[in-house]
Each structure stands twice: as structure tokens, then as C-alpha cells.
Amino acid sequence: MRRGALAAIWLLAAISYLGFGAHLYAQSPYHQGKTVRLVQGREPGGSGDIRSKVVIPFLRKYIPGNPNIVSEYMPGGGGRKAANYLFGTARPDGLTIGHVSSGIVTSAVLGETGVQYDLDKFHWLGSTDSAFHYAFFIRKELGLNNIEKLQAYSRLRLGATSVGHTTYTYGRIFAWLLGLKDPRFVLGYSSLEVDVAMAGGEVDARSNNTAEVLRRTPGAVKKGLFDFAAVMKIPREDKEPEFDHLPEIDSFVKSDRERRFLALTRATRSVGTPYIAPPATPKELVQILREAMNKSFRDPEFRKEYRKLTRDDPSPMMPERQEEVIRTVPRDPETIELFKLVNGDRPLPSR
């Protein structure tokens, strides 16, 4: 054996003996010492932002290397601005992920102007919530405390954020199926600002998810602080104790066409407020993020913290299931065309 080769063998043996071998060859976790940007397609302070505040410490805990995670807010177009950024501009390095409204799914299915992303190319990382229940409610001062009065009232002003945002799409759905007469949609508010606008008489009514109603206005139902007209539950079979006395929106459906429309609506919303990663993110980094999200959702402490901050129980959708739901969202032309009419900015369709 050559002298050089023998010397190398002795060197390696010495390193191993001294316990340095593992140190020399071990790799630090990819995310160690780095910062993950969480791009949120919303203003700060709303329900989506609050849910993310629960997720962040658990995600940091379960991503190997325990990186810092900071939120950056990018409101616009019901989440489209953030989705476009994540699809076409953000670096696919596992250090930028998004948290957006389910409105990005709605906007893509509708083929709305400004959609520059492909739903099927995002990496879906799951959601804290797959069960959503929405209520439609009106300022008490108007006295519209039954469906007959509500349907007879003309030009009810509905407050919302923007076309494509859930505050808008569900407001439109309620307005259409409840048979409101010539409703008006007043846009440009954050979700929190719609509440202020209602209190000040700038708008007359709104839709919002029931957990958020109870969080922002405890006792809103029991104390009769608003006139509640109807509820829409996703999934429909769920129980919602404080709202189950209200008529379900399905009871106002008049045709199979409208039933298919509601089925599509529920499918697009059941993906929750999704976390996503840019399309070109390497698979191994996507897997790290997905595993961290799965572990976060399964952590018993996560459920406690979620309940404490949101006053609701989480209904997580795991990443793999979320990706499957996206692939199977109904996209038949007739239903999509009706979906476009109800969720778009043109007058509501006739029934």
C-alpha cells in the first residue's frame, strides 16, 4: 500500500476516534438561522391574520432548524395580489410561503381578470380550517326582522372588502338566494371596517363567518344585537348551536341549477384559508413544510391556543387532502357560468 493512502487511513481513524467525524460530515438543517416570510393576502387584524398568529409558533417549532417566521401583508383583489406574487415573483427557496383567502380559488375558477396563477401548480400546505359557517345579518335599526320584510326592502347596502373576497362573495350569495330587491354592494373596507361602517350606518348588512361574529361581538345572537336572516354551513351537516335556529340558505334554493351552484360554492370554500408555496419550490423543501404543518395541526397545544385566540375549534385540512380537493373542484361550464354571475361584479342573475 502506498505511503499516502496509509497516512489517509490513519488520519480518518484518528478523526473517528476523537469523535470529530460526525461533526465534520453532519449538515445543519436547511432552515436553521434563516427567516421564513409569510406573505398574507390581507390587511392585519382580521380573522385570517389571527389564525396565522396561532400557527406561526408551532410551525417554527416543527420546521427543522426553528427559523424565524415573519408576516408580510399584501392585500388586494381578495388575495389575488399575494397569489400572483407567490406564483410568479417569490423565490421558490422554501423561505417564502403564503397565507391567502379561499377567494383565490373562486377567482381562478371564475377566470377573473387579474388572475395570473394556476391553482394546480401551487404547492398546497394545508389550512387550519375546513369548516366554515356564514351568517347574513342586518342593522337592528332597520327593523328587517323577518324574510318578508327583508325581501320587500329595496336597495339594501351590503358592506364588503373587494370583488373576490369572501365578505363579497358570500354577501352576493345570500343576497341572490334570499331574493333581495336591488341590493347595493359598498366595497373598499377591511373586514373589521365593515363592522364599524355598520355601526355608523354607512352600510346596512353584511355576511361573515359565525366564529368571527361571536369573537368580535360576544352575545350578538343571544342579545339580539342584529337581525340575523339565514346561515350557510360548510359542511352542511355541521352543528352550529348559536345559529342553528336560523333558516339554512339551502331552504331558499328553487332549482337543481341552484343546488349545483351551492355544491361548487362549498367545494371552493372547504379548502379554508390555505397556506401555499411557490410552484418551483423543490419537493424536499415542500415536504419539510408539509410535515411541519401536519405536526402543528396534530399538536394538542395547537387546539388549545386556537380556541383561546379565535373562540372556535380548528377544523384542519391536511396538505395532501387540500391538494386533492383543489384537483376535484367542479368545473363544468354551466355551473361555472352561474358561479361567475353570482360572484362577479355584474348584476345578480335572474332566478
Sine and cosine of phi, psi and omega as CSV:
sin_phi,cos_phi,sin_psi,cos_psi,sin_omega,cos_omega
0.00,0.00,0.67,-0.74,-0.02,-1.00
-0.91,0.41,0.47,-0.88,-0.04,-1.00
-0.88,0.47,-0.63,0.78,-0.02,-1.00
-0.90,0.44,-0.68,0.73,0.00,-1.00
-0.91,0.42,-0.65,0.76,0.01,-1.00
-0.90,0.43,-0.64,0.77,0.02,-1.00
-0.90,0.44,-0.63,0.78,0.01,-1.00
-0.90,0.44,-0.66,0.75,0.02,-1.00
-0.88,0.47,-0.70,0.72,0.01,-1.00
-0.89,0.45,-0.61,0.79,0.00,-1.00
-0.90,0.43,-0.71,0.70,0.01,-1.00
-0.89,0.45,-0.64,0.77,0.02,-1.00
-0.89,0.46,-0.66,0.75,-0.01,-1.00
-0.91,0.42,-0.68,0.73,0.02,-1.00
-0.87,0.49,-0.69,0.72,-0.01,-1.00
-0.90,0.44,-0.67,0.75,-0.04,-1.00
-0.89,0.45,-0.63,0.77,-0.03,-1.00
-0.98,0.22,-0.10,1.00,0.05,-1.00
0.99,0.14,0.30,0.95,-0.05,-1.00
-1.00,-0.07,-0.23,0.97,-0.11,-0.99
-0.86,0.51,-0.75,0.66,-0.03,-1.00
-0.89,0.45,-0.61,0.79,-0.02,-1.00
-0.90,0.43,-0.64,0.77,-0.04,-1.00
-0.93,0.36,-0.58,0.81,-0.13,-0.99
-0.98,-0.18,-0.17,0.99,-0.01,-1.00
-0.96,0.29,0.55,-0.84,0.05,-1.00
-0.95,-0.31,0.65,-0.76,0.10,-1.00
-0.95,0.30,0.48,-0.87,0.07,-1.00
-0.83,0.55,0.58,-0.82,-0.07,-1.00
-0.82,0.58,-0.66,0.75,-0.12,-0.99
-1.00,0.08,-0.07,1.00,-0.07,-1.00
-0.89,0.46,0.75,-0.66,0.03,-1.00
0.97,0.26,0.14,0.99,-0.05,-1.00
-0.93,-0.37,0.13,-0.99,0.02,-1.00
-0.85,-0.53,0.77,-0.63,0.07,-1.00
-0.99,-0.10,0.79,-0.61,0.06,-1.00
-1.00,-0.01,0.81,-0.58,0.07,-1.00
-0.97,-0.25,0.98,-0.20,-0.04,-1.00
-1.00,0.09,0.91,-0.42,-0.06,-1.00
-0.97,-0.23,0.78,-0.62,-0.02,-1.00
-1.00,0.09,0.81,0.58,-0.09,-1.00
-0.27,-0.96,0.17,-0.99,0.20,-0.98
-0.98,0.20,0.40,-0.92,0.07,-1.00
-0.94,0.34,0.47,-0.88,0.15,-0.99
0.97,-0.23,-0.28,0.96,-0.01,-1.00
-0.99,0.16,-0.09,-1.00,-0.08,-1.00
-0.91,0.42,-0.63,0.78,0.02,-1.00
-0.90,0.45,-0.65,0.76,0.02,-1.00
-0.90,0.43,-0.65,0.76,0.00,-1.00
-0.90,0.44,-0.67,0.75,0.03,-1.00
-0.89,0.45,-0.60,0.80,0.00,-1.00
-0.91,0.41,-0.52,0.85,0.01,-1.00
-0.91,0.41,-0.44,0.90,0.10,-1.00
-0.96,0.27,-0.66,0.75,-0.11,-0.99
-0.94,0.34,-0.66,0.75,-0.19,-0.98
-0.79,0.61,-0.78,0.63,-0.03,-1.00
-0.90,0.43,-0.53,0.85,0.02,-1.00
-0.96,0.27,-0.63,0.78,0.05,-1.00
-0.89,0.46,-0.68,0.73,0.05,-1.00
-0.87,0.49,-0.64,0.77,0.00,-1.00
-0.89,0.45,-0.64,0.77,-0.16,-0.99
-0.99,-0.16,-0.15,0.99,0.15,-0.99
-0.98,0.18,0.86,-0.50,0.00,-1.00
-0.81,0.58,0.76,-0.64,-0.05,-1.00
0.98,-0.18,-0.22,0.98,0.09,-1.00
0.73,0.68,0.89,0.46,-0.03,-1.00
-0.95,0.32,0.35,-0.94,0.21,-0.98
-0.93,0.36,0.54,-0.84,0.05,-1.00
-0.77,-0.64,0.85,-0.53,-0.03,-1.00
-0.85,-0.53,0.63,-0.77,0.04,-1.00
-1.00,0.04,0.66,-0.75,0.16,-0.99
-0.81,-0.58,0.75,-0.66,-0.11,-0.99
-0.99,-0.16,0.76,-0.65,-0.04,-1.00
-0.69,-0.73,0.94,0.35,-0.02,-1.00
-0.94,0.34,0.37,-0.93,0.07,-1.00
0.61,-0.79,0.79,-0.62,0.10,-1.00
0.90,0.43,0.52,0.85,0.01,-1.00
0.89,0.45,0.51,0.86,-0.01,-1.00
0.98,-0.22,-0.18,0.98,-0.05,-1.00
-0.90,0.44,-0.64,0.77,-0.02,-1.00
-0.86,0.51,-0.73,0.68,0.01,-1.00
-0.92,0.40,-0.66,0.75,0.00,-1.00
-0.90,0.44,-0.67,0.74,0.05,-1.00
-0.87,0.49,-0.67,0.75,0.00,-1.00
-0.89,0.45,-0.72,0.69,-0.02,-1.00
-0.92,0.40,-0.53,0.85,-0.03,-1.00
-0.97,0.24,-0.66,0.75,-0.18,-0.98
-0.90,-0.43,-0.24,0.97,-0.12,-0.99
-0.85,-0.53,-0.65,0.76,-0.08,-1.00
-0.87,0.49,0.60,-0.80,0.03,-1.00
-0.94,0.34,0.77,-0.64,-0.03,-1.00
-0.99,0.10,0.87,0.50,-0.13,-0.99
-0.93,-0.37,0.21,0.98,-0.01,-1.00
0.97,0.25,0.09,1.00,-0.01,-1.00
-0.92,-0.39,0.05,1.00,0.08,-1.00
-0.73,-0.68,0.87,-0.49,0.07,-1.00
-0.76,-0.64,0.23,-0.97,-0.04,-1.00
-0.85,-0.52,0.40,-0.92,0.14,-0.99
-0.71,-0.70,0.94,-0.34,-0.19,-0.98
-0.76,-0.65,0.24,-0.97,0.06,-1.00
-0.95,0.30,0.45,-0.89,0.13,-0.99
-0.90,0.44,-0.19,0.98,0.07,-1.00
-0.84,0.54,-0.40,0.92,0.03,-1.00
-0.92,0.39,-0.49,0.87,0.07,-1.00
-0.95,0.32,-0.73,0.69,0.03,-1.00
-0.84,0.54,-0.74,0.67,-0.04,-1.00
-0.88,0.48,-0.63,0.77,-0.01,-1.00
-0.94,0.35,-0.67,0.74,0.02,-1.00
-0.89,0.46,-0.60,0.80,0.02,-1.00
-0.96,0.28,-0.30,0.95,-0.08,-1.00
0.92,0.38,0.60,0.80,-0.09,-1.00
-0.93,0.37,0.47,-0.88,0.09,-1.00
-0.86,0.50,0.67,-0.74,0.03,-1.00
0.99,-0.12,-0.16,0.99,0.06,-1.00
-0.98,0.17,0.92,-0.40,-0.03,-1.00
-0.89,-0.45,0.34,0.94,-0.04,-1.00
-0.82,-0.57,0.35,-0.94,0.04,-1.00
-0.91,-0.41,0.90,-0.44,-0.04,-1.00
-0.81,0.59,-0.62,0.79,-0.11,-0.99
-0.97,0.24,-0.10,1.00,-0.02,-1.00
-0.97,-0.25,-0.23,0.97,0.10,-0.99
-0.92,0.39,0.40,-0.92,0.21,-0.98
-0.99,-0.12,0.86,-0.51,-0.09,-1.00
-1.00,-0.04,0.79,-0.61,-0.14,-0.99
-0.94,-0.35,0.11,0.99,0.06,-1.00
0.98,-0.20,-0.03,-1.00,-0.04,-1.00
-0.42,-0.91,0.51,-0.86,0.04,-1.00
-0.96,0.28,-0.25,0.97,-0.21,-0.98
-0.59,-0.81,0.82,-0.57,0.10,-1.00
-0.84,-0.55,-0.10,0.99,0.06,-1.00
-0.94,-0.34,0.86,-0.51,0.00,-1.00
-0.74,-0.67,0.70,-0.71,0.07,-1.00
-0.81,-0.59,0.73,-0.68,-0.07,-1.00
-0.89,-0.45,0.60,-0.80,0.08,-1.00
-0.86,-0.51,0.50,-0.87,0.10,-0.99
-0.92,-0.39,0.81,-0.59,-0.08,-1.00
-0.61,-0.79,0.41,-0.91,-0.18,-0.98
-0.79,-0.61,0.50,-0.87,0.09,-1.00
-0.82,0.57,0.71,-0.70,-0.05,-1.00
-0.88,0.48,-0.55,0.84,-0.10,-0.99
-0.88,0.47,-0.38,0.92,-0.04,-1.00
-0.98,0.20,-0.32,0.95,0.04,-1.00
0.94,0.34,0.41,0.91,-0.02,-1.00
-1.00,-0.02,0.95,0.31,-0.17,-0.99
-0.99,-0.15,0.20,0.98,0.18,-0.98
-0.50,-0.87,0.24,-0.97,-0.14,-0.99
-0.91,0.41,-0.55,0.84,-0.01,-1.00
-0.90,0.43,-0.71,0.70,0.03,-1.00
-0.90,0.43,-0.64,0.77,-0.03,-1.00
-0.91,0.43,-0.69,0.73,-0.02,-1.00
-0.94,0.33,-0.41,0.91,0.01,-1.00
-0.99,0.11,-0.30,0.95,-0.06,-1.00
-0.98,0.19,0.69,-0.73,-0.05,-1.00
-0.96,-0.29,0.59,-0.80,0.12,-0.99
0.89,0.46,0.67,0.74,0.10,-1.00
-0.89,0.46,0.73,-0.68,-0.04,-1.00
-1.00,-0.07,0.90,-0.44,-0.01,-1.00
-0.98,-0.22,0.82,-0.58,0.02,-1.00
-1.00,0.06,0.62,-0.79,0.01,-1.00
-0.36,-0.93,0.10,-1.00,-0.05,-1.00
-1.00,0.08,-0.90,0.44,-0.03,-1.00
-0.30,-0.95,0.29,-0.96,0.10,-1.00
-0.86,0.51,0.77,-0.64,-0.03,-1.00
0.98,-0.19,-0.42,0.91,0.03,-1.00
-0.98,0.22,0.47,-0.88,-0.05,-1.00
-0.88,0.47,-0.50,0.87,0.05,-1.00
-0.88,0.47,-0.50,0.87,0.01,-1.00
-1.00,0.09,-0.78,0.63,-0.11,-0.99
-0.88,0.47,-0.66,0.75,-0.02,-1.00
-0.97,0.23,-0.49,0.87,0.15,-0.99
-0.88,0.48,-0.67,0.74,0.03,-1.00
-0.91,0.42,-0.66,0.75,-0.01,-1.00
-0.88,0.47,-0.74,0.67,0.03,-1.00
-0.88,0.48,-0.72,0.70,-0.04,-1.00
-0.86,0.51,-0.66,0.75,-0.05,-1.00
-0.94,0.34,-0.79,0.61,-0.09,-1.00
-0.97,0.26,-0.44,0.90,0.08,-1.00
-0.98,0.20,-0.20,0.98,0.04,-1.00
0.96,0.27,0.64,0.77,0.01,-1.00
-0.93,0.37,0.54,-0.84,-0.05,-1.00
-1.00,-0.04,0.93,-0.36,0.10,-1.00
0.78,0.62,0.82,0.58,-0.01,-1.00
-0.92,0.39,0.48,-0.88,0.02,-1.00
-0.90,-0.44,0.68,-0.74,-0.02,-1.00
-0.93,-0.36,0.85,-0.53,-0.04,-1.00
-0.96,-0.29,0.92,-0.39,-0.14,-0.99
-0.95,-0.31,0.12,-0.99,0.09,-1.00
0.96,-0.26,0.04,1.00,0.02,-1.00
-0.99,-0.11,0.45,-0.89,0.33,-0.94
-0.97,0.25,0.20,-0.98,-0.01,-1.00
-0.87,0.49,-0.65,0.76,0.02,-1.00
-0.90,0.43,-0.61,0.80,-0.04,-1.00
-0.93,0.36,-0.43,0.90,0.06,-1.00
-0.89,0.46,-0.64,0.77,0.04,-1.00
-0.87,0.49,-0.69,0.72,0.00,-1.00
-0.90,0.44,-0.66,0.75,0.00,-1.00
-0.90,0.44,-0.60,0.80,0.07,-1.00
-0.91,0.41,-0.69,0.72,-0.01,-1.00
-0.89,0.46,-0.53,0.85,-0.01,-1.00
-1.00,-0.01,0.01,1.00,0.03,-1.00
0.98,0.19,0.22,0.98,0.05,-1.00
-0.96,0.28,-0.53,0.85,0.08,-1.00
-0.74,-0.67,0.30,-0.95,-0.12,-0.99
-0.97,-0.24,-0.46,0.89,-0.15,-0.99
-0.40,-0.92,0.19,-0.98,0.06,-1.00
-0.28,-0.96,0.21,-0.98,0.23,-0.97
-0.93,-0.38,0.47,-0.88,0.10,-1.00
-0.31,-0.95,0.37,-0.93,0.02,-1.00
-0.95,0.31,0.55,-0.84,-0.18,-0.98
-0.91,0.43,-0.57,0.82,0.02,-1.00
-0.89,0.45,-0.63,0.78,-0.01,-1.00
-0.94,0.33,-0.60,0.80,0.07,-1.00
-0.85,0.53,-0.73,0.68,-0.05,-1.00
-0.95,0.33,-0.54,0.84,0.01,-1.00
-0.93,0.37,-0.70,0.71,-0.07,-1.00
-0.98,0.19,-0.55,0.83,-0.06,-1.00
-0.73,-0.68,0.97,0.25,0.00,-1.00
-0.83,0.57,0.69,-0.72,0.00,-1.00
0.99,0.17,0.18,0.98,-0.05,-1.00
-0.85,0.53,-0.61,0.79,-0.03,-1.00
-0.99,0.12,-0.80,0.60,-0.08,-1.00
-0.89,0.45,-0.57,0.82,-0.01,-1.00
-1.00,0.01,-0.07,1.00,0.03,-1.00
0.90,0.44,0.67,0.74,-0.05,-1.00
-0.96,0.27,-0.36,0.93,0.08,-1.00
-0.72,-0.69,0.21,-0.98,0.19,-0.98
-0.99,-0.12,0.92,-0.39,-0.01,-1.00
-1.00,-0.04,0.77,-0.64,-0.11,-0.99
-0.99,-0.15,-0.62,0.78,-0.11,-0.99
-0.25,-0.97,0.24,-0.97,0.04,-1.00
-0.75,-0.66,0.54,-0.84,0.11,-0.99
-0.81,-0.58,0.87,-0.50,-0.08,-1.00
-0.96,-0.28,0.68,-0.73,0.05,-1.00
-0.75,-0.67,0.94,-0.34,-0.05,1.00
-0.96,0.28,0.37,-0.93,-0.14,-0.99
-0.89,0.45,-0.53,0.85,-0.10,-1.00
-0.98,0.21,-0.10,0.99,0.01,-1.00
-0.90,0.44,0.41,-0.91,0.13,-0.99
-0.99,-0.15,0.58,-0.82,0.03,-1.00
-0.63,-0.78,1.00,0.10,-0.23,-0.97
-0.75,0.66,-0.71,0.70,-0.08,-1.00
-0.98,0.21,-0.18,0.98,-0.08,-1.00
-0.85,-0.53,-0.08,1.00,-0.09,-1.00
-0.92,0.38,-0.23,0.97,0.04,-1.00
-0.98,0.21,-0.23,0.97,-0.02,-1.00
-0.99,0.16,0.47,-0.88,0.10,-1.00
-0.91,0.41,0.65,-0.76,0.05,-1.00
-0.98,0.20,0.55,-0.83,-0.04,-1.00
-0.87,0.49,-0.47,0.88,0.01,-1.00
-0.88,0.48,-0.44,0.90,-0.03,-1.00
-0.95,0.32,-0.17,0.98,0.02,-1.00
-0.99,-0.16,0.00,1.00,-0.02,-1.00
-0.95,0.31,0.65,-0.76,-0.08,-1.00
-0.91,-0.42,-0.14,0.99,-0.10,-0.99
-0.40,-0.91,0.25,-0.97,0.08,-1.00
-0.89,0.46,-0.57,0.82,0.04,-1.00
-0.84,0.54,-0.69,0.72,0.00,-1.00
-0.95,0.30,-0.53,0.85,0.06,-1.00
-0.91,0.41,-0.67,0.75,0.04,-1.00
-0.90,0.44,-0.62,0.79,0.05,-1.00
-0.86,0.50,-0.72,0.69,0.01,-1.00
-0.91,0.42,-0.58,0.81,0.04,-1.00
-0.88,0.47,-0.67,0.74,0.04,-1.00
-0.92,0.40,-0.66,0.75,0.02,-1.00
-0.86,0.52,-0.72,0.69,-0.01,-1.00
-0.91,0.42,-0.61,0.79,0.00,-1.00
-0.89,0.45,-0.70,0.72,-0.04,-1.00
-0.93,0.36,-0.50,0.87,-0.03,-1.00
-0.99,0.11,-0.45,0.89,-0.10,-0.99
-0.92,0.40,-0.22,0.97,0.07,-1.00
-0.95,0.30,-0.11,0.99,0.06,-1.00
0.96,0.29,-0.38,-0.92,0.13,-0.99
-0.99,-0.13,1.00,-0.07,-0.27,-0.96
-0.97,0.23,0.49,-0.87,0.24,-0.97
-0.99,-0.11,0.70,-0.72,-0.07,-1.00
-0.68,-0.74,0.37,-0.93,0.09,-1.00
-0.82,-0.57,0.50,-0.87,0.00,-1.00
-0.83,0.56,0.52,-0.86,-0.12,-0.99
-0.82,0.58,-0.64,0.76,-0.10,-1.00
-1.00,0.05,0.14,0.99,0.03,-1.00
-0.86,0.51,0.79,-0.62,-0.01,-1.00
-0.82,0.57,0.60,-0.80,-0.09,-1.00
-0.84,0.54,-0.61,0.80,-0.04,-1.00
-0.92,0.39,-0.54,0.84,0.05,-1.00
-0.97,0.26,-0.60,0.80,0.09,-1.00
-0.87,0.50,-0.67,0.74,-0.02,-1.00
-0.90,0.43,-0.62,0.79,0.06,-1.00
-0.87,0.50,-0.72,0.70,-0.01,-1.00
-0.92,0.39,-0.65,0.76,0.01,-1.00
-0.91,0.42,-0.68,0.73,0.01,-1.00
-0.89,0.45,-0.64,0.77,0.03,-1.00
-0.90,0.43,-0.63,0.77,0.02,-1.00
-0.92,0.39,-0.70,0.72,0.03,-1.00
-0.85,0.53,-0.71,0.70,-0.01,-1.00
-0.91,0.42,-0.60,0.80,0.03,-1.00
-0.88,0.48,-0.74,0.68,-0.05,-1.00
-0.91,0.41,-0.46,0.89,-0.04,-1.00
-1.00,0.00,-0.15,0.99,-0.01,-1.00
-0.95,0.32,0.84,-0.54,-0.02,-1.00
-0.84,0.55,-0.53,0.85,0.01,-1.00
-0.93,0.37,-0.47,0.88,0.02,-1.00
-0.88,0.47,-0.71,0.71,0.00,-1.00
-0.87,0.49,-0.65,0.76,0.01,-1.00
-0.90,0.44,-0.72,0.69,-0.02,-1.00
-0.92,0.40,-0.61,0.79,0.01,-1.00
-0.89,0.46,-0.72,0.70,0.00,-1.00
-0.89,0.46,-0.65,0.76,-0.04,-1.00
-0.89,0.45,-0.66,0.75,-0.12,-0.99
-1.00,0.06,-0.55,0.83,-0.10,-1.00
-0.96,-0.28,-0.22,0.97,-0.10,-0.99
0.88,0.48,0.46,0.89,0.03,-1.00
-0.62,-0.78,0.32,-0.95,0.07,-1.00
-1.00,-0.03,0.63,-0.77,0.05,-1.00
-0.93,0.36,0.45,-0.89,0.10,-1.00
-0.72,-0.69,0.94,0.35,-0.19,-0.98
-0.87,0.49,0.58,-0.81,0.21,-0.98
-0.92,-0.39,0.88,-0.47,-0.04,-1.00
-0.94,0.33,0.42,-0.91,-0.09,-1.00
-0.81,0.58,-0.69,0.72,-0.06,-1.00
-0.91,0.41,-0.66,0.75,0.03,-1.00
-0.92,0.40,-0.63,0.77,0.00,-1.00
-0.88,0.47,-0.69,0.73,0.02,-1.00
-0.88,0.47,-0.63,0.78,0.02,-1.00
-0.91,0.42,-0.68,0.74,0.01,-1.00
-0.88,0.48,-0.68,0.73,0.01,-1.00
-0.87,0.50,-0.67,0.74,-0.02,-1.00
-0.91,0.42,-0.47,0.88,-0.13,-0.99
-0.95,-0.30,0.19,0.98,0.07,-1.00
-0.84,0.54,0.80,-0.61,0.00,-1.00
-0.83,0.55,0.73,-0.68,-0.03,-1.00
-0.70,-0.72,0.47,0.88,0.02,-1.00
-0.94,0.35,0.61,-0.79,-0.17,-0.99
-0.84,0.55,-0.67,0.74,-0.07,-1.00
-0.90,0.43,-0.73,0.68,-0.01,-1.00
-0.92,0.39,-0.62,0.78,0.02,-1.00
-0.91,0.42,-0.62,0.78,0.02,-1.00
-0.89,0.45,-0.67,0.74,0.06,-1.00
-0.91,0.41,-0.66,0.76,0.04,-1.00
-0.84,0.54,-0.67,0.75,0.03,-1.00
-0.88,0.47,-0.70,0.71,-0.05,-1.00
-0.91,0.42,-0.66,0.75,-0.04,-1.00
-0.96,0.29,-0.62,0.79,-0.10,-0.99
-1.00,-0.06,-0.16,0.99,-0.05,-1.00
-1.00,0.08,-0.29,-0.96,-0.07,-1.00
-0.96,-0.26,0.14,0.99,0.06,-1.00
-1.00,0.03,0.19,-0.98,0.03,-1.00
-0.83,0.56,0.54,-0.84,0.01,-1.00
-0.88,0.47,0.60,-0.80,-0.06,-1.00
-0.94,0.34,0.37,-0.93,0.07,-1.00
-0.96,0.27,0.32,-0.95,-0.01,-1.00
-0.90,-0.44,0.00,0.00,0.00,0.00
